[in-house]
Amino acid sequence: MTTERTRVFLVDDHALFLSGVRSELAAEFDIVGAASDVDAAMAGIRRTAPHVVLLDVHMPGGGGRTVIEGVAPTHPDVRFLALSVSDAAEDVIAVVRAGARGYVTKTIAPAELAGAIRRVRDGDAVFSPRLAGFVLDAFSGEGPQPSDPELDALTAREREVLRHIARGLAYKQIARRLDISVKTVETHVSSVLRKLQLSSRYELTRWATDRRLV
Amino acid sequence: MPAVTPLCHHGRGRPTRSDPIASTASPLARSVRLSRSSTDRVLTGAAGGLGERLAVDPIFVRVAFAVLTLAGGMGVLAYLLVWAVSEEPPHSPAASPPRRPTSTSTTAFGLVVLGLLLVLRDLGLWFGNGLVWPAALAAAGSAVIWTRSDDAERARWSRLAAGGGPLGVLFVPGRISWVRMGAGALLVAVGMASFLDRAPGLLLAVGVTLLGTVLVLGPWIARLGRQVSDERRERIRSEERAEVAAHLHDSVLQTLALIQRTTEPGEMVALARGQERELRAWLYGRRGPPDADLLSTALEGIAGRAEEHHHVKVEVVVVGDGPLDERSAAVLRAVGEAVTNAAAHSGADIVQVFVEVGPSTISAYVTDEGAGFTLAEVPDDRRGIADSIVGRIGRYGGSATITSEPGEGTEVHLTVPRHHP
């Protein structure tokens, strides 16, 4: 894949967590900077132009979503991987729709986090089992008025891939079970990510609020 | 009893009047325009606006309008005139802070009203000495009583209220306040007496006395009521705080203490995981007692127990939740056995549970990446568990498959139709 070492920028308002992640990742990645609030993060990312930003969802001054929306227009090559202690559906959906290429929780094992960063660096999407579950939920049932049929529904194959992710299987295992290549699995996941970000499907917004009221 | 902050008593009723910079901000505009009050209005805010403008407590302005009405209905005319020349209040109340009423301007205002009354009497716009003068006296007296307390008095109120509770309010008024109260009560009494002197009658006397009592005691009763509702609001707030504190104490603090006492890393991780799960459910879950009738809630319960007993992480993903009926309960129990099995025997760190409730079937997967096994070589005790899973699901017309290979982990897949075939 890539020979150049991946430059990673860390954004988190918890100093302890920041230093922990930094020491875990330092062996494999170049940690080019870290910030603990929205403004410092945007300035730092613009200055260092990292490959991947590891972004905390909850921060004073607007949160990870504000950082993505502030940086993405001028630095389209910077890729974001969202990281949070919150598994609340609305947080996950909001940050992914803002442009993050994936979402993992802070309890993720160091090796898996490194794998996720590599994947995001290569332009792929990172779906945790929980995120896959959220997406399956969000795209289930019929939309009242599918304005764009291509974006508003998942294909049977995409659904199948998401179910396998929700079962906790790695891309390699999924590829073997479905008898397709790992690259094809990645393509399916990226396509789901695109739909999640672009679909105007009514449920996507309504669903997140409904989920707490049911 | 928690300390009551004086702030919430100061802020009551009207905006605070202690900002000299803002009140002198634009003297020219202030001298030209008359705007109705947005914060202090009974009918249209005209009296409130005029009072603020003249530095007179609006209660005096209202009383003046009422008394002038007795003198040939002039009060109504005057009110309409003031309403017509004043303009709507600015949208933000902070834009024109009201001026502080002073005793000088209040006295001047009283003399102007007295003069007007005399002029109207001379002009013949008069309903009679026996009605207007007693009414004017009684009204002036009640206005003196009802007028809003000054800042110093207010501060004393809140201090005493904080110390003595609602009952302390009754004994609050200081010396100035007593003088004011006494003068007001005297005026009311003189007005009433002179009225009764000219128009005797038992029923009327009782009525007038009652009215006088209400006028004199009204402010106290009103303040008492406000005090009680403030207290109640504060109590509700502190009860909520206490509830959160109690919850955190029973859960997070206890767990943190346990973690500090533990020497075994596995135990520590298990404690942290269990606490995380519980706190998460408390923060993001439904309020009130957990709704045990949902499949997702029951699954989380199973996962929590397995994490506690076997020191593994059990992650549950549920798509399309549903109520816990006979069939989903069967799935739940089978999943529970599969999770226990994986947690106890696979040696994996994570057991992944995925349940999808579709329109016609419930599908469940329990996956681990542990040691795995060859089905044909399964020892009898584990064979029994597998059989019980398969048997239980089979009774509801479902199917159970167990896929496993040494070194490749294990997956249990259950499918149960939601309705009778």
Boltz contact constraints between the chains, C-beta under 6 A:
constraints:
  - contact:
      token1: [A, 88]
      token2: [B, 284]
      max_distance: 6.0
  - contact:
      token1: [A, 129]
      token2: [B, 317]
      max_distance: 6.0
  - contact:
      token1: [A, 130]
      token2: [B, 317]
      max_distance: 6.0
  - contact:
      token1: [A, 133]
      token2: [B, 317]
      max_distance: 6.0
  - contact:
      token1: [A, 133]
      token2: [B, 319]
      max_distance: 6.0
  - contact:
      token1: [A, 136]
      token2: [B, 319]
      max_distance: 6.0
  - contact:
      token1: [A, 137]
      token2: [B, 319]
      max_distance: 6.0
  - contact:
      token1: [A, 166]
      token2: [B, 317]
      max_distance: 6.0
  - contact:
      token1: [A, 166]
      token2: [B, 354]
      max_distance: 6.0
  - contact:
      token1: [A, 167]
      token2: [B, 354]
      max_distance: 6.0
  - contact:
      token1: [A, 167]
      token2: [B, 365]
      max_distance: 6.0
  - contact:
      token1: [A, 167]
      token2: [B, 367]
      max_distance: 6.0
  - contact:
      token1: [A, 168]
      token2: [B, 352]
      max_distance: 6.0
  - contact:
      token1: [A, 168]
      token2: [B, 367]
      max_distance: 6.0
